[in-house]
Structures are given as structure tokens and as C-alpha cells.
């Protein structure tokens, strides 16, 4: 248990450092937003794994709760994954979603294709790390990273819920592809769900 807590604390430090890094010039097309995944808790404090997603340009507006209008949205996924592997599979999932956003904003079609291929590889790795565990959306909310709080939403926005459900659905389809001698149809279906999760985020932030 001590080992797990130390691991989660280390993750928290990594995530905090990541949030402070500005976007690079190579990945700065589109408008960056932050989304998070709930990894676990330490002493009742939530541990978040947060990622920058690039969406088409839109007029920013506050979407968080009144007590934290700038809080990023959080997906809390239910699974039976060992806590020591949870951060890794969620991190691969977040990276895949981030790469999809970069691919969508890339002007060069060759670069877009390569980014999309790398995104697919990250989703595949994420599904593999699940080790057969079912995944489904448990709840959505908002990450008060500064005060280390998870803010639940009694009336969650439909596009946020839809995005989380599509992420879980995409992972399920990618898991089916893992043991299939002809995985292409399931991979294609999984990517369609991930694409829709990305579009749902566009709806959430752009209104």
C-alpha cells in the first residue's frame, strides 16, 4: 500500500509539472484546452492525469462550475486495473486523444496521417494495459488542481458525458482487436469512437 501511495504521489508531481509547460511551437495550432482523468486518491486527495488537447479555434467561455470556472473537465473511468497500472493506461489514453487533436489541426496531410497512426498506437497500448478489464464511464466532473479537489457535477453536460462514454467504448473495441487475427474492423470502429469523443469535447468547449 505504501508503494502504491508513493507511486501516486510521484504521478501527482509529474502531472503538476506537465500542466506548467507551455505548448511548443510545433503543436500550437488550434486552441489548447485541458482535460483530466481521475487516477486515484491519496489521503482523500484526488490524483489527476491531465492532457492538452488542441481543438479548432473557438471563442473561450467558462464551462466549469461557479466555484471554479476555469477547472478542466475530468473523466472518472471504472475498471478493475491494478492501481500501479492505472496511471499508465490512462496516460496512453490521454496521449492518444491529444495526438488526435494535433492530427485534426495539422495542415500537412502526411503529418496528420503520422499523428493519427501514433494516436492509434497509444490507444492500442492503453487497451493492452487493461489486461482484459472492462472499462466504463463512472462519472464526470471538474478538476480543481490548485486545491486538489474533484468537483462532482449533479447535472453534467451531455457532451462531456458522451465524450467519456465514447472513450470507454473505444477502449472496449480496441480490446476486441487485441486478440483478433483480423483486427482492422475493430480498430476502425474504435477510432470512430475516439474521433467522436474528440468532437464531443469540441462541442463542450465551443458551446
C-alpha positions as CSV (number, residue, x, y, z in Angstrom):
1,X,0.0,0.0,0.0
2,X,2.9,2.3,0.9
3,X,4.4,1.6,-2.5
4,X,1.2,2.5,-4.3
5,X,0.9,5.8,-2.4
6,X,4.4,6.7,-3.2
7,X,3.8,5.9,-6.9
8,X,0.6,8.1,-6.9
9,X,2.4,10.9,-5.2
10,X,5.2,10.8,-7.9
11,X,2.5,10.8,-10.6
12,X,0.9,13.9,-9.0
13,X,4.3,15.7,-9.2
14,X,4.7,14.7,-12.8
15,X,1.2,15.9,-13.7
16,X,1.7,19.2,-11.9
17,X,4.9,19.8,-13.8
18,X,3.2,18.9,-17.1
19,X,0.5,21.5,-16.5
20,X,3.1,24.2,-16.2
21,X,4.8,23.5,-19.5
22,X,3.6,25.9,-22.3
23,X,2.7,24.4,-25.7
24,X,5.5,24.2,-28.1
25,X,5.5,25.9,-31.5
26,X,5.3,22.6,-33.2
27,X,2.0,21.7,-31.6
28,X,0.4,25.2,-31.1
29,X,-2.1,25.2,-34.0
30,X,-5.7,25.3,-32.8
31,X,-6.8,26.3,-29.4
32,X,-5.4,24.2,-26.4
33,X,-7.7,23.0,-23.7
34,X,-7.0,20.7,-20.7
35,X,-8.8,17.5,-19.9
36,X,-8.1,15.2,-17.0
37,X,-8.5,11.6,-15.9
38,X,-9.0,10.5,-12.3
39,X,-6.2,8.2,-11.4
40,X,-6.9,7.6,-7.7
41,X,-6.6,9.3,-4.3
42,X,-4.1,9.8,-1.6
43,X,-5.5,10.6,1.9
44,X,-8.7,11.7,0.2
45,X,-7.0,14.0,-2.2
46,X,-7.6,13.2,-5.9
47,X,-4.7,12.4,-8.3
48,X,-5.3,13.7,-11.8
49,X,-3.6,12.8,-15.1
50,X,-4.1,15.9,-17.3
51,X,-3.5,16.4,-21.0
52,X,-3.6,19.2,-23.5
53,X,-6.0,18.8,-26.4
54,X,-6.0,21.0,-29.5
55,X,-9.4,22.0,-30.7
56,X,-10.4,24.1,-33.7
57,X,-10.4,27.8,-32.9
58,X,-13.3,29.0,-30.8
59,X,-14.3,31.8,-28.5
60,X,-13.4,30.8,-25.0
61,X,-16.1,30.8,-22.4
62,X,-16.2,29.5,-18.8
63,X,-17.5,26.0,-18.7
64,X,-16.6,24.8,-15.1
65,X,-18.8,25.2,-12.0
66,X,-19.3,28.5,-10.4
67,X,-16.8,27.8,-7.7
68,X,-14.1,27.0,-10.3
69,X,-14.9,28.4,-13.7
70,X,-11.5,27.5,-15.1
71,X,-11.4,23.9,-13.8
72,X,-10.8,21.4,-16.6
73,X,-13.3,18.5,-17.1
74,X,-12.5,15.1,-15.5
75,X,-13.3,11.6,-16.7
76,X,-13.5,9.0,-13.9
77,X,-13.5,5.6,-15.6
78,X,-14.4,2.5,-13.7
79,X,-12.1,-0.5,-14.2
80,X,-10.5,-3.5,-12.4
81,X,-7.0,-2.5,-13.3
82,X,-4.2,-2.8,-10.7
83,X,-3.6,0.7,-9.3
84,X,0.0,0.5,-10.3
85,X,-1.1,0.2,-14.0
86,X,-4.0,2.7,-13.9
87,X,-1.9,5.8,-14.5
88,X,-0.1,4.2,-17.4
89,X,-3.3,3.1,-19.3
90,X,-5.0,6.4,-18.6
91,X,-1.9,8.3,-19.7
92,X,-1.7,6.4,-23.0
93,X,-5.4,7.1,-23.5
94,X,-4.9,10.8,-22.9
95,X,-1.9,10.9,-25.2
96,X,-3.9,9.2,-27.9
97,X,-6.6,11.8,-27.6
98,X,-4.1,14.6,-27.7
99,X,-2.5,13.3,-30.8
100,X,-5.9,13.0,-32.5
101,X,-6.3,16.7,-31.8
102,X,-2.9,17.5,-33.3
103,X,-3.8,15.4,-36.3
104,X,-7.1,17.2,-36.8
105,X,-5.3,20.6,-36.7
106,X,-2.3,19.6,-38.9
107,X,-2.2,21.4,-42.3
108,X,0.1,18.8,-43.8
109,X,-1.8,15.6,-44.6
110,X,1.3,13.5,-44.3
111,X,1.9,14.8,-40.8
112,X,-1.8,14.3,-39.9
113,X,-1.6,10.7,-41.0
114,X,1.5,10.0,-39.0
115,X,0.0,11.7,-35.9
116,X,-3.1,9.6,-36.3
117,X,-1.1,6.4,-36.6
118,X,0.7,7.3,-33.4
119,X,-2.6,8.1,-31.7
120,X,-3.8,4.6,-32.7
121,X,-0.7,3.0,-31.3
122,X,-1.3,4.8,-28.0
123,X,-5.0,3.7,-27.8
124,X,-3.8,0.1,-28.6
125,X,-1.2,0.2,-25.8
126,X,-3.8,1.6,-23.4
127,X,-6.2,-1.2,-24.2
128,X,-3.5,-3.8,-23.8
129,X,-2.6,-2.4,-20.4
130,X,-6.2,-3.1,-19.3
131,X,-5.3,-6.8,-19.3
132,X,-8.9,-7.8,-20.1
133,X,-10.6,-5.5,-17.6
134,X,-13.9,-4.0,-18.6
135,X,-13.9,-0.2,-18.7
136,X,-16.9,2.1,-18.4
137,X,-17.6,5.7,-17.5
138,X,-18.3,6.0,-13.8
139,X,-18.7,9.8,-13.5
140,X,-17.6,13.1,-14.9
141,X,-16.7,16.3,-13.0
142,X,-14.2,19.1,-12.8
143,X,-10.6,19.1,-11.6
144,X,-9.7,21.8,-9.1
145,X,-6.0,21.1,-9.5
146,X,-4.9,24.0,-7.4
147,X,-6.9,22.9,-4.3
148,X,-6.6,19.2,-5.0
149,X,-10.3,18.6,-5.2
150,X,-12.7,16.7,-7.5
151,X,-15.9,18.7,-8.1
152,X,-18.7,16.4,-9.0
153,X,-21.5,17.7,-11.3
154,X,-25.1,16.8,-10.3
155,X,-26.2,17.9,-13.8
156,X,-23.3,17.0,-16.1
157,X,-23.2,18.5,-19.6
158,X,-24.3,15.9,-22.1
159,X,-21.3,16.4,-24.4
160,X,-18.9,15.7,-21.5
161,X,-20.8,12.5,-20.7
162,X,-20.9,11.5,-24.3
163,X,-17.1,12.1,-24.7
164,X,-16.4,9.8,-21.7
165,X,-18.7,7.1,-22.9
166,X,-17.1,7.2,-26.4
167,X,-13.6,6.9,-24.8
168,X,-14.7,3.9,-22.8
169,X,-16.4,2.4,-25.9
170,X,-13.3,2.9,-28.0
171,X,-11.2,1.1,-25.5
172,X,-13.6,-1.8,-25.4
173,X,-13.4,-2.1,-29.2
174,X,-9.7,-1.9,-29.2
175,X,-9.6,-4.7,-26.6
176,X,-11.6,-6.8,-29.0
177,X,-9.0,-6.1,-31.7
178,X,-6.1,-7.3,-29.5
179,X,-7.0,-11.0,-29.8
180,X,-8.4,-10.9,-33.3
181,X,-6.4,-12.3,-36.2
182,X,-8.2,-9.7,-38.3
183,X,-8.2,-6.7,-36.0
184,X,-8.8,-4.0,-38.6
185,X,-12.6,-3.7,-38.4
186,X,-12.5,-3.3,-34.6
187,X,-9.6,-0.9,-34.8
188,X,-11.5,1.2,-37.3
189,X,-14.6,1.1,-35.1
190,X,-12.6,2.0,-32.1
191,X,-11.0,5.0,-33.8
192,X,-14.5,6.2,-34.9
193,X,-15.5,6.3,-31.2
194,X,-12.3,8.1,-30.2
195,X,-12.9,10.6,-33.1
196,X,-16.4,11.2,-31.7
197,X,-15.0,11.7,-28.2
198,X,-12.8,14.4,-29.6
199,X,-15.8,16.0,-31.4
200,X,-17.8,15.9,-28.2
201,X,-15.0,17.9,-26.5
202,X,-15.3,20.5,-29.2
203,X,-19.0,20.8,-28.5
204,X,-18.3,21.1,-24.8
205,X,-15.8,23.9,-25.0
206,X,-17.2,25.7,-28.0
207,X,-20.8,25.5,-27.0
